[in-house]
Amino acid sequence: MIKASLASLSDGKKLLVMFFLALFSAFLFSFLGSALIVAIYGVDGLTMLSSMAINEESIGALKVLQIMQSIGMFVFPGFLLAYMFSLEPWKYIGFRKFNLKSLILVFFTMAVALPGINFLGSLNEQIPLAQWMIDMELKAEELTKAFLTTDSIAVLFLNLFMIAVLPAIGEELIFRGIIQKHFANITKSQIWGIIISALIFSAFHMQFKGFIPRFALGVMFGFMYSWSGSIWLPIIAHFVNNSIATVGYMMLGTGALDSKVEDFGGLTYLWPIGMISIVTVAILLMKLKEQNTEVPK
């Protein structure tokens, strides 16, 4: 009966339930993550976290906390909300079959999108930022470098799980499977649902230099979901994007990849390719639309 009553809530009320449940779950899993850190590293593990020192042990503790927070804020509430909001949770969230042609298109689109993402990122960097924003970006870049620079295959797979697998599943469940769906219903427009969820998706990450390219990625994932009806496609696209970034960052950190690749398609290095990339992605997304007619309800 409780489940039936939650399923009958308005779209706005479902979004409120989602917000408070995700917040509670994030706190709960952060607590569990802290307990796990104490079990692994002792009380000193929490001390290392509070000091914000970056070393091998603190990075290990931060990764434990990152994984638990990803599960707590996105993966766990995403599946739980699907069960709470619908008598057919798998259908509600969009776990539908997709055809092979669509899968190939998604992989090709993500590969083609890389120069376009660099182009949008270089445009984003032209926007002046307040000093506190710059300081946050520098700290985030330092932490990302410490997180992902490794020559260990085992650590690489752990990073892929943390950076690619969990965010791809959890964030797509929340941002596309729930937020986009209900804002589309509220505004009575799939386009506005996609735009609003992409804005929230990008703002949530609190990375100002990457706001525009991340917003563009959110829009791209949104159209993949809207035009296919399957949450699997944006999950796969998100996974591919984050995996490329994870492996690429590792290769850059170890010197196996030239740093120029970061600027490929950007304003400083072959920018026309970046513009061509954006146009090509739009064409590929339209091709995906032609292959799929189902829209998630």
DOVEXLUM-773497 format. One record per residue (C-alpha): x, y, z; residue in three letters. Coordinates in steps of 0.001 Angstrom, whole numbers, plus 524288, in hexadecimal, padded with zeros to 5 digits. Example, Ala and Ser with C-alpha at 12.3 -4.5 7.8 and 13.67 -1.06 7.14 Angstrom:
c1; c2; c3; selum
8300C; 7EE6C; 81E78; ALA
83566; 7FBDC; 81BE4; SER
END
This chain:
c1; c2; c3; selum
80000; 80000; 80000; MET
80B27; 8095F; 80344; ILE
81182; 8065C; 7F644; LYS
804C7; 808D8; 7EF0F; ALA
80312; 815F2; 7F5DF; SER
810F6; 81A29; 7F281; LEU
80EC3; 81632; 7E460; ALA
8030A; 81F5E; 7E3E6; SER
80AB7; 82B46; 7E892; LEU
80C0A; 836D9; 7DF77; SER
818B2; 838B1; 7D7F0; ASP
81CD2; 843FC; 7E0AA; GLY
81AA0; 83C28; 7ED18; LYS
82234; 830B1; 7E77E; LYS
82DAE; 839C3; 7E4FF; LEU
82CF6; 83E79; 7F320; LEU
82CBE; 83072; 7F812; VAL
83868; 82D90; 7EF4E; MET
83FFE; 8393B; 7F4B6; PHE
83DEC; 835E3; 80308; PHE
8401A; 8274A; 80120; LEU
84CBD; 829B2; 7F98A; ALA
85148; 83329; 80413; LEU
84E59; 8298E; 80F0A; PHE
85484; 81E54; 80797; SER
860B0; 82686; 804D2; ALA
86266; 82962; 8135B; PHE
86003; 81B26; 816E6; LEU
869DC; 815DA; 80D1F; PHE
873B3; 82071; 810B8; SER
872B9; 81BAE; 81EC1; PHE
8745E; 80D9A; 81A3C; LEU
87FE3; 811E7; 811DE; GLY
88632; 81889; 81D93; SER
88450; 80C1E; 82590; ALA
88A85; 80434; 81A9E; LEU
89617; 80DA0; 81A23; ILE
89809; 80BEB; 828D2; VAL
89783; 7FD1E; 82701; ALA
8A1D8; 7FDAE; 81C49; ILE
8AAB6; 808E7; 82075; TYR
8A72C; 80AD6; 82EB8; GLY
8A2F5; 817C6; 834AC; VAL
8AE7B; 81E2B; 82DC8; ASP
8A70B; 81C2F; 82117; GLY
89CD6; 8262B; 82519; LEU
8A796; 82F56; 829AD; THR
8ADD3; 82E92; 81C43; MET
8A0E3; 831F3; 815DC; LEU
89E9C; 83DC2; 81E8C; SER
8AC73; 842C6; 81C2E; SER
8AA4F; 84210; 80D57; MET
8B85B; 83D63; 80BCC; ALA
8BAE3; 83674; 7FEF7; ILE
8C31D; 82A35; 80070; ASN
8C1D8; 81BB9; 7FD5E; GLU
8BA07; 81838; 80992; GLU
8B119; 8241C; 80924; SER
8AE2F; 8217A; 7FABB; ILE
8AA53; 81396; 7FE57; GLY
8A145; 81891; 808FE; ALA
89B83; 822CC; 7FFD9; LEU
898B5; 8185B; 7F5AA; LYS
89172; 8102A; 7FFBD; VAL
88943; 81C06; 80366; LEU
88713; 81FA3; 7F518; GLN
88209; 8120D; 7F1DC; ILE
878E2; 811B8; 7FD94; MET
873BC; 81F57; 7FAAD; GLN
8711C; 81BD7; 7EC68; SER
86967; 80FF8; 7F0AA; ILE
86255; 81785; 7FB3F; GLY
85EDC; 823A9; 7F387; MET
85B6A; 81D82; 7E672; PHE
85B84; 80EBB; 7E4C4; VAL
85403; 80A9B; 7F0F3; PHE
849A0; 81565; 7F097; PRO
84844; 813F0; 7E1DF; GLY
8440A; 805C9; 7E2C3; PHE
83C40; 807F0; 7EF44; LEU
834AF; 81360; 7E97D; LEU
8314A; 80B84; 7DD59; ALA
82B76; 8012C; 7E640; TYR
8245E; 80B60; 7EE85; MET
81EE1; 81354; 7E335; PHE
819BC; 808A4; 7DA5C; SER
81344; 7FB6B; 7DA83; LEU
81C38; 7F869; 7CEEC; GLU
8294A; 7FDE3; 7D3B3; PRO
831C5; 7F8A7; 7C8B2; TRP
828C3; 7FE62; 7BE7C; LYS
82796; 80B22; 7C626; TYR
83647; 80D64; 7C685; ILE
83814; 8095E; 7B858; GLY
83ED2; 7FC31; 7B8C5; PHE
83A38; 7F887; 7AB35; ARG
8409D; 7F110; 7A044; LYS
8481E; 7F87C; 795D9; PHE
84C48; 7F466; 7884C; ASN
85A44; 7F1D7; 78402; LEU
85A4A; 7FD22; 77A5A; LYS
8571C; 80690; 7855D; SER
86228; 80114; 78DAD; LEU
86BE8; 802B8; 78285; ILE
8670B; 810A0; 7806E; LEU
86905; 813C6; 78ED0; VAL
87728; 80EFC; 78EA1; PHE
879E4; 81650; 78200; PHE
8735F; 822AC; 78722; THR
87B9A; 822BC; 79388; MET
88820; 820FB; 78B9E; ALA
88478; 82BD7; 78232; VAL
88059; 834CE; 78D6D; ALA
88DF0; 835EE; 7938A; LEU
892EB; 84176; 78B63; PRO
885D4; 84842; 78D32; GLY
886B6; 846AB; 79BF1; ILE
89465; 84C89; 79B82; ASN
88F3F; 857D5; 7933E; PHE
88453; 85AC4; 79CE8; LEU
88DE5; 8596C; 7A826; GLY
89707; 8636C; 7A211; SER
88B88; 86CBB; 7A040; LEU
887E1; 86AA1; 7AE80; ASN
895B2; 86E6C; 7B282; GLU
893D1; 87BE0; 7AC57; GLN
889A3; 87F27; 7B6B7; ILE
88FF2; 886B1; 7C203; PRO
88E68; 8801D; 7CF3B; LEU
88EAB; 8854B; 7DD18; ALA
89AEA; 881F5; 7E4CF; GLN
893C9; 8783E; 7ED93; TRP
88F45; 8710B; 7E15A; MET
89D2E; 870B9; 7DC20; ILE
8A222; 86B8E; 7E929; ASP
897D0; 860CF; 7E901; MET
89BAA; 85D0E; 7DB21; GLU
8AA19; 85C5E; 7DE81; LEU
8A738; 853C6; 7EA50; LYS
89E6A; 84B01; 7E212; ALA
8A8E5; 849CD; 7D78B; GLU
8B325; 8464D; 7E1BF; GLU
8AA41; 83BFE; 7E7A3; LEU
8A67F; 83676; 7DA55; THR
8B4CB; 83528; 7D6A5; LYS
8B7B6; 82E16; 7E36F; ALA
8ABBC; 82560; 7E19A; PHE
8AE2C; 82117; 7D3A4; LEU
8BCD5; 8215C; 7D156; THR
8C171; 81361; 7D2DD; THR
8C961; 808DF; 7CC03; ASP
8C1F2; 7FDDF; 7D2C6; SER
8B7BC; 7F642; 7CB1C; ILE
8B0C0; 7F2A6; 7D7CB; ALA
8AFAC; 800F9; 7DBA9; VAL
8AB09; 8044C; 7CDEC; LEU
89FCC; 7FA90; 7CF20; PHE
89C5E; 80024; 7DC72; LEU
89C5F; 80DC8; 7D67D; ASN
893AE; 8093E; 7CB61; LEU
88A18; 8038B; 7D528; PHE
88A37; 81026; 7DD0C; MET
88A5C; 81A0F; 7D1DF; ILE
8835E; 812EA; 7C6DD; ALA
87AC3; 807B6; 7CB9F; VAL
87439; 80D8F; 7D7AE; LEU
871CA; 81B4B; 7D233; PRO
86CE4; 815D5; 7C548; ALA
862AA; 80D80; 7CC1C; ILE
85F26; 81632; 7D794; GLY
85F3E; 82390; 7D12E; GLU
85780; 81EF0; 7C569; GLU
84D47; 818A6; 7CE34; LEU
84B85; 82577; 7D595; ILE
84DB9; 82FFD; 7CB4F; PHE
847C8; 82980; 7BF5F; ARG
83F31; 81EAD; 7C4FB; GLY
838AB; 82749; 7CF49; ILE
83BCA; 835E1; 7CE69; ILE
83AB1; 836DE; 7BF9E; GLN
82E66; 82EA7; 7BF4E; LYS
82719; 836B1; 7C969; HIS
82B7E; 8440B; 7C4A1; PHE
82722; 83FEE; 7B70A; ALA
819C0; 83CC8; 7BCD3; ASN
81949; 84983; 7C49E; ILE
81D05; 85203; 7B8ED; THR
815B7; 84937; 7AF5E; LYS
821EB; 84983; 7A6F1; SER
82C5F; 83F29; 7A4E4; GLN
835DD; 849E3; 7A0A9; ILE
8343C; 851A4; 7AD40; TRP
8354C; 8452D; 7B52A; GLY
8424C; 84261; 7AE81; ILE
8476B; 8504D; 7B02C; ILE
8438B; 851A5; 7BE7F; ILE
8491E; 84469; 7C253; SER
855BB; 84767; 7BAD1; ALA
85711; 8547B; 7C1DC; LEU
8553D; 84DF3; 7CF20; ILE
85E7D; 84303; 7CB0E; PHE
8693E; 84CA6; 7C77C; SER
86720; 855B6; 7D311; ALA
86787; 84A50; 7DC97; PHE
875AE; 84731; 7D929; HIS
87A22; 854C2; 7DD8C; MET
884D0; 85572; 7D338; GLN
88395; 862E6; 7CD39; PHE
88D7F; 8614E; 7C249; LYS
8861F; 85556; 7BD98; GLY
8782E; 85A50; 7BF19; PHE
8754B; 85C32; 7B095; ILE
87B01; 84F53; 7AB79; PRO
874A6; 847C3; 7B69B; ARG
867A7; 84E5E; 7B3B2; PHE
8694F; 84A6D; 7A563; ALA
86BFE; 83C6D; 7A98F; LEU
85FB8; 83CB9; 7B1F9; GLY
857C0; 8416C; 7A64E; VAL
85DA3; 836B6; 79DDD; MET
85A97; 82C34; 7A7F2; PHE
84CF9; 831E9; 7A95E; GLY
849F3; 830B1; 79AF0; PHE
84F3C; 822D9; 79ACE; MET
845A8; 81F6D; 7A596; TYR
83A36; 8270D; 7A028; SER
83B88; 821EB; 79255; TRP
83E6A; 813BC; 795B1; SER
8361F; 811D4; 7A1DE; GLY
8415B; 809E4; 7A798; SER
8499A; 80E70; 7B31B; ILE
853FF; 804DA; 7AE9E; TRP
85898; 80DAF; 7A38E; LEU
85BE0; 819AC; 7ABE0; PRO
861CF; 8109B; 7B624; ILE
86AB5; 80AB0; 7ABC9; ILE
86DE2; 81821; 7A600; ALA
870F7; 81D89; 7B38C; HIS
8798E; 811B9; 7B66E; PHE
880FC; 81335; 7A99E; VAL
8833B; 821C3; 7ABD5; ASN
8882F; 81FFA; 7B9B8; ASN
8906A; 8142F; 7B60A; SER
89738; 81BD5; 7AB45; ILE
899D7; 826DC; 7B4E2; ALA
89EF0; 81D73; 7BF45; THR
8A813; 8160E; 7B634; VAL
8AC2F; 82293; 7AF5B; GLY
8AF8B; 8293C; 7BC23; TYR
8B78E; 81D78; 7C05A; MET
8BF04; 81D97; 7B371; MET
8C161; 82C37; 7B46B; LEU
8C63C; 82ACF; 7C263; GLY
8CFBE; 8200C; 7BECA; THR
8D46A; 82710; 7B280; GLY
8CEF0; 81CBC; 7A94D; ALA
8C641; 826DE; 7A2AC; LEU
8C9EA; 8344C; 79D75; ASP
8C37D; 83F60; 7A4F8; SER
8BF42; 84578; 797F7; LYS
8B448; 83B91; 79759; VAL
8AD31; 84347; 7A1F1; GLU
8AC63; 84EEB; 798B9; ASP
8A8C9; 8474A; 78C74; PHE
89CFA; 84E35; 786AF; GLY
89E34; 85992; 79041; GLY
8A0D3; 867DF; 78D57; LEU
8AF90; 86613; 78E22; THR
8B0F3; 859C1; 785ED; TYR
8A91B; 85649; 779B1; LEU
89C9A; 85D03; 77E4A; TRP
8953D; 85ABB; 7715C; PRO
89574; 84C2F; 7747B; ILE
88E8A; 84F53; 78140; GLY
883AF; 85667; 779F1; MET
88288; 84B5C; 77008; ILE
881BD; 841E0; 77B73; SER
87610; 8490C; 7815C; ILE
86EBD; 84930; 77464; VAL
871C1; 83AC8; 7722A; THR
86CC4; 83736; 77FC2; VAL
85FF5; 83E40; 77CD7; ALA
85EA0; 83680; 77028; ILE
86178; 829AB; 77714; LEU
85758; 82CB3; 78194; LEU
84D3E; 82F47; 776F7; MET
850F3; 82232; 77116; LYS
84E7E; 81C0A; 77E6C; LEU
84126; 8227A; 77E9D; LYS
83DE7; 81C7D; 7716E; GLU
8411F; 80EFF; 776BC; GLN
838A4; 8108A; 782CB; ASN
82B00; 815D3; 7847E; THR
827EE; 81209; 792A2; GLU
827C6; 81D18; 79C91; VAL
828C1; 819CF; 7AB25; PRO
81C8E; 81C84; 7B325; LYS
END
